[in-house]
């Protein structure tokens, strides 16, 4: 009797899976490359305490703005080119958190975030650390929790606020520093709300005995 190569436990498992070997994801696609490159703004931000003049602030401010909002580009390219990967879902929010945290620390160090507003920076950085830890916990359960549209709104507000404070100097009758400081307050409120939503959704899923849905909150 001829024996099929798909007979036995291996064949049964393969049939149950409905497909052959799992395809290995390609890391170096265009969206992931953009994500990695934009992290390069971090050492540029660290130069700000030594270059506080108007011209340097403008250059560093544009570097931050381009890096921060390239997040929209890599996400769009990933969806359009069907290049969304699990590692990309992990790296994209981590890159955002690294850039935002570095910028806030530098702004505190230079005094552009005054002492009375330092708590806002602490809240934002603390929330990012807490959510990163929660994302790692979800990952250990086999889930990758990607940032949702709600989280993007929070990130957008933070980017505008921080960018304005890096530019700092008045221009065309607008005080970038004052605008940035006001927007930082709004961004802090959004940060607290999105953090609460993130944890609430996770523990609701735990209470139901379900795994948290990837990207359900941000």
N, C-alpha and C positions, 0 to 999 in steps of 0.2 A: 504494500500500500504506500502510495506516495504521501510524503508528509510535507505540508505547506510550511514555509518558513515563518508564517504568522500564527502557527498552532502553538499552544502552550500559554503559560502566564505572560510572557513578554508580548505575544501577539494579542492576547486579551487586553492587556493594559494599553497597547497601542491603539486598538480598536476603540476602547473606551474613551481615550483622549480625542479621537476623531481626527488626528493628524500625526505627522511624523515628528522628528525632533523639533524642539522649540527654536525658532530663528533667533540668532544672537543679534541684539540691537547694536547699531552703529553709533559710536560715541561722537566721532568727529564729523557730524553733519553741520550745516551752516548755522542753524539756531543755537546749538550747543557751543559752537566756536565763538559766536557773538557773546554768549553768556560769559565764557571764560575771559575773552578779551576785555569786556567792560569792567571786570574786577581789577584791571590794570589802573583804574582811576584811583585806587586806594593809596598807593605811594604818592600820587600827585596831591591828593588831599592832605597828606602828612607834611607837605611843604608849606602849607598856609601860614603856620605860626612864624615862619621866617620871611614870608613875602606878603605883607599886609597892605601894600600900597594899592592904589586904584587899578593900575594895569594888571598886576599879578592876580588880584582878586577877580578881575574880569576873565582872565585866562583860565584860572582854576574853576571859576563858576561855570564857564562854558564846557569845560571838560566834565564836570559833574553832571550838568544838564544833559549832555549827549549820552553819557554812560547810563544815567538813570532812565531816560526815556527810550533808550535802545531796547529796554525790556519789552516795549510794545512791538518793536520790530521782530525780535526773535520769536515772540509768541505767535505773531501773525504768520511768519515764515514757517514755523513748525506746523501750524494748522493747515496752511495752504498747501504745503508740500508733503503733508502726511508724514512728518518727521518727528511727531511727538514721541518721546521716549521716557522710560521710567527714570533714568538718570537725569534727564532734562527737567522733569517735574520736581526732582529733588534739588538740583543745582540752581534753578532759576530763582526760587524764593530765598535760597541761601545767599546768592549773590546780592539780592536786594538788601538783605539784612546786614551783610558785611559793609556795603557801601553806606547805608543809612547810619549804622552805628559808628563807623569811622568818622563820617562827616559831623555827627553830633558831638563826639568827643573832642574833635578839633575845634569846633565852634565854642565849646565850653572853655577849652584851653586858651583860646585867643580872646575870651571875654565878649565875643559877639552874641553868645547866649549869656545874659547877665546872671549873677548869683541867685536872684529871686526866681528865675525861670529854670534853674538847673533841674528841678524836680521833673519838668517835662521831659528832658533828655533821659533821666533815670527811668521814668515810666515807659518811654518808648523802647529803650534798649532792654529793660527788664522784660517787657512783653515779648520782644523778639526772641530772647533767650528761652522764655517759658514755652512759647509756641514751637520753637525748634526742638525742645525736649519732648514736647507732646508728639510732634511729628516723628521723632525717633522711636517713641513708644509705639506709635501706630505702625511704623515700619517693621518693628520686631514682631508684629502680629500679621505681617504680610500685606500691609497697606501702605501706599504712598499717597499722602494727603497733599495734593497740589493746591496752590492758591486759587481762590475763586474770584469772580468779578467784584464781589464786595471788598475783598482784600486789596484788589487793584485800586479801588477808590481811596482806601486808606493810604496806600503807597503813593498815589498821585499827590495827595494833600501833603504828605511828608516831603516829597521831592520838591514841590513848589516852594514850601516854607524854607527848606534848607538851602535851596538854590538862591533864593532871594537874600538870605543872610550871608551867603558866601560872596555874592556881588556887593552887598553891604552899602556902597556909596550911593547918594542920591543921584537921580538922573531924570531929566524932563519933569521936574517938580515932584517926582515920586521918591519917597524914602524906602529903598529896598529893604533896609534893616527893619524898619517899623512894620512894613507889610509882612515880612517874613516872620517876625515875632508873633504877630497876630494870627497868622496862618498856622504857626506851630501850636498855638493853643487849640485851634480847631482840629489839627492833626492828632493831638494828644487825646482828645475826646473820641475821635474815630478809632484810634488805636485801642483804647480801653474797651470800647463797644465791640470791636471785631475780636479782641482777645476773649472777652466774655462769651461771645457767640461760638467761638472756636471750641472752648472747653465745654460749654453747655451741650453742644451737639455731640461731642465725643462721649460725654458721660450719659447722655440720653441713649446713644447707641449701645453703650456698655450695659445700661439698665435693661434694654430690650434683648440683650444677648446677641446683638448684631455687631459686625465689624463696622467702624466708621467708614462712610462713603468717601472715596478719594475725591478731594476738591469740594467737599460739601460746605466748608466754611473756609475763612482765611484769617 
